[in-house]
Structure formats: structure tokens, C-alpha cells
Amino acid sequence: MPALSNHQPETAREPLPDLLLRPIATDDLGHCHRLSLRFKWPHRLEDWNFLLQMGQGYLLENTASDAPLRTVGSVVCTTYGEHHAVIGMLLVQTELQRRGLGRRLMQHAASQVNGRSLIVNATAAGMPLYKQLGFVQQDVLHQFQGSSAQPVLVSLPPGERVRPMGKNDVHRLLELDAQATGMDRSKLLLALLEISEGVALDRDGEMLGFALVRRFGHGRVIGPVVAPDAERAKGLIAHWINTYSDSFIRIDVFESSGLPAWFDKLGLTCVDHVTRMCKGEAPARDAGMQLFSIVNQALG
């Protein structure tokens, strides 16, 4: 998710420092974390580390020996199968914005994915850049969060229940996610299962959907959530809201899901929204299965 400002003063600017664009290494994670903290993003060092395990990151490094901030820009690109990639964590130090550095990082990341279609979750500030680069809007994501969500009861169709996930559910989970997203996210999901709790929507032994929850940022994030329709998605989400009603919870949901008004009633606050954009061929999703909540804005 980009952090690019449209409010830079129109004054004479210092020349750009010498900047090296290179891959992010493990030793750089602390510097990247400090950069994201400058924008009050909630990512922990562990969250940055997870991003780098899933994809490839690139940074702009100020090579001056007296530079107050060595990492002045970042971007992370994650490929899903042979046809799609998600680009996120596009950050540029505030003092160096509107100098073409965001474009430089974005174009470099795009050049590394072997012609895959690209997906981004763009802030309002980043939208002009993405439009110039040929991205088109697909949907809007609303970020809800809070620590005082009201417990909620959701009635499921007869014969259906929410149950804990087990090891035997993994193959079906990957299948449902591919139907809902149109992408092969096996590597990401297998890694998420190592650090997440999961529940399944079950009907007579058949898994119809799932929802994961894990530690992230200031508390826990719910996602991804995959289900056949909004009412069943509510049942899955309600399980985690009721389980962690005394914790800080975050969830990012699509506007097209019809769920934002429901979260308002639960006492969670919409604190931000980003625009899902795509360049190239959009993923071909199965109409019978939907992705309601994403992993996070950097991974989709």
C-alpha cells in the first residue's frame, strides 16, 4: 500500500541524494520497519519478516555516510502462480516524495514478475501514479478496527456449523481460496496456517468456507475469509469477533461484499479505505465462492 503525499510545498528542493535500488536483505528489516513506523503503519518487525518470506522486496538506500535515514523507500512484490502478482509496502520518505521515487520502485518491481498481471491496494494519494501506469479500479477495501466489538449471533442454514479446522482441511482450503481469488496462493496460505487459528464452515462433513485469524500489528487481524455468500461469511467472522471481543481486532473487507454496514453495527470503526486496482488480466474467480476479507493490504 503506497504512502505518497499530494501535499508537498512548492519550494526549491535539495538535490536528490545518491540512492541505491537493491533487494531487501534480512539485515535491512529493522530499517524498513523504522520507515513504516514513520507513517504510523502497524506492521511489527515480525510482519515485515513474514512479507519477505512470501515475496521479494526492494529498497532505496541513501548511501551517504551521514544519512539520518538509510532506507528511504521500499516496495514488496509477491507472485501467485504463473499469472498474477501483488505489489505492496510502497513507501517513500516524506521529504523525498513527489520526486519520481515511488514510480521508480513500482516500475522496478513490475519488471521482476515476468509479465504477470499486477494487483495493488492503492491509497487516494497513490491513485494518480497507478492510473498513469495503467492500473484500473476493481473494488474498494474498507479497513475496520476496534477493541470493543459487540458479541454477535449469526444464524446459519440448517445443517451447517462453524468448527475448528484440522490438518485434513488443508487441501480443501487451498481449493476454496483458488476458487474465490482466481489465483494460486498455496505458499502464502500454508505459511499462514503455521501462525494462524482457523475455522471452517461445515455441512455434513463438507467444508464450504473458512476464516483465519492471527496476530498482526496492534492486536489480531481476521483474514482471509472465504465463503459462498455474505451471510455465511458473517457466521465465520462472528466466531472470531466473539472469541476475541476483548482484543484489538482489524479486518479489511471489500465494499462489494455488502459487509461494511454490518461492521458499523458491531461497533468496529472504519478508519481507512484503499482501492483494489489491477493492471493486466484480472483473476478469473468462481462465481460460487467469494473472498470477503484479505490477508493484508500488502499481500492481498
C-alpha positions as CSV (number, residue, x, y, z in Angstrom):
1,M,0.0,0.0,0.0
2,P,1.6,3.3,-1.0
3,A,2.4,6.2,1.2
4,L,2.7,9.0,-1.2
5,S,1.6,12.5,-0.3
6,N,-0.1,15.1,-2.5
7,H,0.7,18.0,-0.2
8,Q,4.4,18.8,-0.7
9,P,5.2,22.5,-0.6
10,E,6.1,24.1,-3.9
11,T,9.5,25.4,-2.8
12,A,13.0,24.9,-4.1
13,R,14.2,21.4,-3.2
14,E,17.5,20.0,-2.4
15,P,19.1,17.7,-5.0
16,L,18.3,14.0,-4.6
17,P,20.9,12.1,-2.6
18,D,22.7,9.2,-4.2
19,L,20.2,6.3,-3.9
20,L,20.9,2.7,-4.5
21,L,18.0,0.5,-5.5
22,R,18.6,-3.1,-4.4
23,P,16.8,-6.2,-3.0
24,I,15.9,-6.1,0.7
25,A,18.0,-8.4,2.8
26,T,17.2,-9.8,6.2
27,D,19.6,-7.3,7.8
28,D,17.5,-4.5,6.3
29,L,14.3,-5.4,8.0
30,G,14.9,-3.1,11.0
31,H,15.4,-0.2,8.7
32,C,12.3,-1.0,6.7
33,H,10.3,-1.3,10.0
34,R,11.5,2.2,11.1
35,L,10.4,3.6,7.7
36,S,6.9,2.2,8.1
37,L,6.7,3.4,11.7
38,R,7.2,7.0,10.3
39,F,3.9,6.6,8.6
40,K,2.3,5.1,11.7
41,W,1.7,1.8,9.9
42,P,1.1,-1.0,12.4
43,H,3.5,-3.6,11.0
44,R,5.7,-5.3,13.5
45,L,9.2,-6.5,12.7
46,E,7.7,-10.0,12.6
47,D,5.1,-8.8,10.0
48,W,7.9,-7.4,7.8
49,N,9.8,-10.7,8.1
50,F,6.7,-12.6,7.0
51,L,6.3,-10.3,4.0
52,L,9.9,-11.0,2.9
53,Q,9.4,-14.8,3.3
54,M,6.4,-14.6,0.9
55,G,7.9,-12.3,-1.7
56,Q,10.7,-10.2,-2.9
57,G,11.3,-6.7,-1.5
58,Y,13.3,-3.8,-2.9
59,L,14.6,-0.7,-1.2
60,L,16.1,2.7,-2.0
61,E,19.2,3.2,0.2
62,N,20.7,6.6,0.9
63,T,24.4,5.8,0.5
64,A,25.7,8.9,2.2
65,S,27.6,8.1,5.4
66,D,25.8,10.8,7.4
67,A,22.3,9.9,6.1
68,P,19.8,10.2,9.0
69,L,17.6,7.5,7.4
70,R,19.4,5.0,5.2
71,T,16.3,3.2,3.9
72,V,14.2,6.0,2.2
73,G,11.9,3.8,0.1
74,S,10.5,0.3,-0.2
75,V,8.3,-2.0,-2.1
76,V,7.4,-5.7,-1.8
77,C,6.2,-7.9,-4.7
78,T,4.5,-11.3,-4.1
79,T,3.8,-13.7,-7.0
80,Y,0.8,-16.0,-7.1
81,G,1.1,-18.8,-9.6
82,E,2.2,-18.1,-13.2
83,H,-0.2,-15.2,-13.9
84,H,-0.6,-12.8,-11.0
85,A,1.5,-10.7,-8.6
86,V,0.5,-8.3,-5.7
87,I,2.6,-5.3,-5.0
88,G,2.5,-3.5,-1.7
89,M,4.5,-1.7,1.0
90,L,5.3,1.1,-1.4
91,L,6.8,3.7,0.9
92,V,8.9,6.8,0.2
93,Q,10.3,9.1,2.9
94,T,8.1,12.1,3.2
95,E,10.9,14.6,2.4
96,L,11.7,12.8,-0.8
97,Q,8.1,12.4,-2.1
98,R,7.0,13.8,-5.5
99,R,10.4,13.2,-6.9
100,G,9.7,10.1,-9.0
101,L,10.9,7.6,-6.4
102,G,7.6,5.9,-6.0
103,R,7.4,5.4,-9.7
104,R,11.0,4.1,-9.8
105,L,10.3,1.5,-7.1
106,M,7.0,0.5,-8.7
107,Q,8.4,0.1,-12.2
108,H,11.3,-1.9,-10.9
109,A,9.1,-4.3,-9.0
110,A,6.8,-4.7,-12.1
111,S,9.8,-5.6,-14.2
112,Q,10.7,-8.5,-12.0
113,V,7.4,-10.5,-12.4
114,N,7.8,-12.0,-15.9
115,G,4.7,-10.3,-17.4
116,R,2.3,-11.3,-14.7
117,S,-0.8,-9.2,-14.2
118,L,-0.4,-6.8,-11.2
119,I,-2.7,-6.1,-8.3
120,V,-2.3,-3.2,-5.8
121,N,-4.3,-1.8,-3.0
122,A,-3.9,2.0,-3.5
123,T,-4.4,4.9,-1.2
124,A,-6.0,8.0,-2.5
125,A,-2.6,9.6,-2.6
126,G,-1.2,6.8,-4.7
127,M,-4.1,6.6,-7.2
128,P,-2.7,9.1,-9.7
129,L,0.6,7.2,-10.0
130,Y,-1.2,3.9,-10.6
131,K,-3.6,5.3,-13.1
132,Q,-0.6,6.7,-15.0
133,L,0.9,3.3,-15.0
134,G,-2.2,1.7,-16.5
135,F,-4.0,0.3,-13.4
136,V,-7.8,0.2,-13.3
137,Q,-10.1,0.1,-10.3
138,Q,-11.6,-3.3,-9.4
139,D,-13.1,-2.7,-5.9
140,V,-12.7,-0.8,-2.7
141,L,-11.4,-2.2,0.6
142,H,-12.6,-0.8,3.9
143,Q,-10.4,-1.2,7.0
144,F,-12.4,-1.8,10.2
145,Q,-10.8,-2.0,13.6
146,G,-11.5,-1.6,17.3
147,S,-11.3,-3.2,20.7
148,S,-14.9,-3.0,21.7
149,A,-16.8,-5.1,19.1
150,Q,-20.2,-6.3,20.3
151,P,-20.6,-10.1,20.5
152,V,-22.9,-11.2,17.7
153,L,-25.1,-14.2,16.9
154,V,-25.4,-15.2,13.3
155,S,-27.8,-18.0,12.2
156,L,-26.5,-20.4,9.6
157,P,-28.6,-22.5,7.3
158,P,-29.9,-25.8,8.8
159,G,-27.2,-28.5,8.9
160,E,-24.3,-26.0,8.8
161,R,-21.9,-25.1,11.6
162,V,-18.6,-23.4,12.3
163,R,-16.0,-25.8,13.6
164,P,-12.2,-25.7,14.2
165,M,-10.0,-26.5,11.2
166,G,-7.8,-29.6,11.1
167,K,-4.9,-30.9,9.1
168,N,-7.3,-32.8,6.8
169,D,-8.9,-29.5,5.7
170,V,-5.7,-28.0,4.1
171,H,-6.3,-29.3,0.6
172,R,-9.9,-28.1,0.6
173,L,-8.8,-24.7,2.0
174,L,-6.4,-24.3,-0.9
175,E,-9.1,-25.3,-3.4
176,L,-11.7,-22.8,-2.0
177,D,-9.2,-20.0,-1.9
178,A,-8.2,-20.6,-5.5
179,Q,-11.9,-20.5,-6.5
180,A,-12.5,-17.3,-4.6
181,T,-9.4,-15.4,-5.7
182,G,-8.6,-16.9,-9.1
183,M,-5.0,-17.2,-8.0
184,D,-2.7,-19.9,-6.7
185,R,-1.8,-18.7,-3.2
186,S,-0.7,-22.1,-1.8
187,K,2.6,-20.9,-0.5
188,L,1.0,-18.0,1.3
189,L,-1.8,-20.0,2.8
190,L,0.5,-22.8,4.0
191,A,2.7,-20.3,5.8
192,L,-0.4,-18.5,7.3
193,L,-1.6,-21.8,8.7
194,E,1.6,-22.0,10.7
195,I,0.8,-18.7,12.5
196,S,-3.0,-18.6,12.4
197,E,-6.0,-20.1,14.0
198,G,-8.7,-21.3,11.6
199,V,-12.3,-22.3,11.5
200,A,-14.3,-24.0,8.7
201,L,-17.9,-23.7,7.6
202,D,-19.1,-27.3,7.5
203,R,-22.2,-29.0,6.1
204,D,-22.4,-32.8,6.7
205,G,-18.6,-33.1,6.6
206,E,-18.2,-30.8,3.5
207,M,-16.1,-27.7,4.0
208,L,-17.9,-24.7,2.4
209,G,-15.7,-21.8,3.6
210,F,-13.1,-20.7,6.1
211,A,-11.7,-17.8,8.2
212,L,-8.3,-17.4,9.7
213,V,-7.1,-15.1,12.5
214,R,-3.6,-14.2,13.6
215,R,-1.6,-11.7,15.5
216,F,-0.7,-8.6,13.5
217,G,0.1,-5.0,14.3
218,H,-1.6,-3.9,17.5
219,G,-3.7,-7.0,18.0
220,R,-5.3,-9.6,15.7
221,V,-6.4,-9.4,12.1
222,I,-9.2,-11.6,10.7
223,G,-8.5,-12.8,7.2
224,P,-8.7,-14.3,4.7
225,V,-12.3,-15.1,4.9
226,V,-13.8,-17.2,2.0
227,A,-17.5,-18.2,1.8
228,P,-20.2,-18.8,-0.7
229,D,-22.2,-15.7,0.4
230,A,-22.3,-12.8,2.8
231,E,-24.5,-14.4,5.5
232,R,-22.1,-17.4,5.8
233,A,-19.1,-15.0,5.8
234,K,-20.8,-13.2,8.8
235,G,-21.0,-16.6,10.6
236,L,-17.3,-17.2,10.2
237,I,-16.3,-13.7,11.1
238,A,-18.6,-13.6,14.1
239,H,-16.9,-16.6,15.6
240,W,-13.6,-14.7,15.8
241,I,-15.2,-11.5,17.0
242,N,-16.9,-13.3,19.8
243,T,-13.7,-15.2,20.6
244,Y,-11.6,-12.1,20.8
245,S,-14.1,-9.5,21.8
246,D,-11.8,-8.1,24.4
247,S,-8.9,-7.7,22.0
248,F,-8.0,-5.2,19.3
249,I,-9.3,-6.6,16.0
250,R,-8.7,-5.5,12.5
251,I,-10.4,-6.7,9.3
252,D,-10.2,-5.4,5.7
253,V,-13.4,-6.2,3.7
254,F,-14.5,-5.4,0.1
255,E,-17.2,-2.9,-0.5
256,S,-18.8,-5.3,-3.0
257,S,-19.2,-7.8,-0.2
258,G,-22.1,-5.8,1.4
259,L,-20.5,-6.2,4.8
260,P,-19.3,-2.7,5.7
261,A,-22.7,-1.7,7.1
262,W,-22.7,-4.8,9.3
263,F,-19.4,-3.9,10.9
264,D,-20.7,-0.4,11.7
265,K,-23.5,-2.0,13.8
266,L,-20.9,-4.2,15.6
267,G,-19.0,-1.3,17.0
268,L,-16.0,-1.6,14.8
269,T,-14.8,1.7,13.2
270,C,-13.9,2.2,9.5
271,V,-10.6,4.0,9.8
272,D,-9.4,3.9,6.2
273,H,-10.1,2.6,2.7
274,V,-8.0,1.7,-0.3
275,T,-8.8,0.9,-3.9
276,R,-8.1,-2.5,-5.3
277,M,-6.6,-2.0,-8.8
278,C,-5.3,-4.3,-11.5
279,K,-3.0,-3.9,-14.5
280,G,-3.4,-6.7,-17.0
281,E,-5.9,-9.6,-16.9
282,A,-7.9,-9.7,-13.7
283,P,-8.1,-13.1,-11.9
284,A,-10.9,-15.3,-13.1
285,R,-12.9,-16.2,-10.0
286,D,-15.5,-18.8,-9.4
287,A,-18.9,-17.0,-9.0
288,G,-19.9,-19.5,-6.4
289,M,-17.2,-18.6,-3.9
290,Q,-16.1,-15.2,-2.7
291,L,-13.2,-13.6,-0.9
292,F,-14.7,-11.3,1.8
293,S,-11.6,-10.3,3.8
294,I,-8.0,-10.2,2.7
295,V,-4.8,-11.3,4.3
296,N,-3.5,-7.7,4.5
297,Q,-3.1,-4.8,2.1
298,A,0.4,-5.8,1.1
299,L,-0.4,-9.4,0.3
300,G,-4.0,-9.2,-0.9
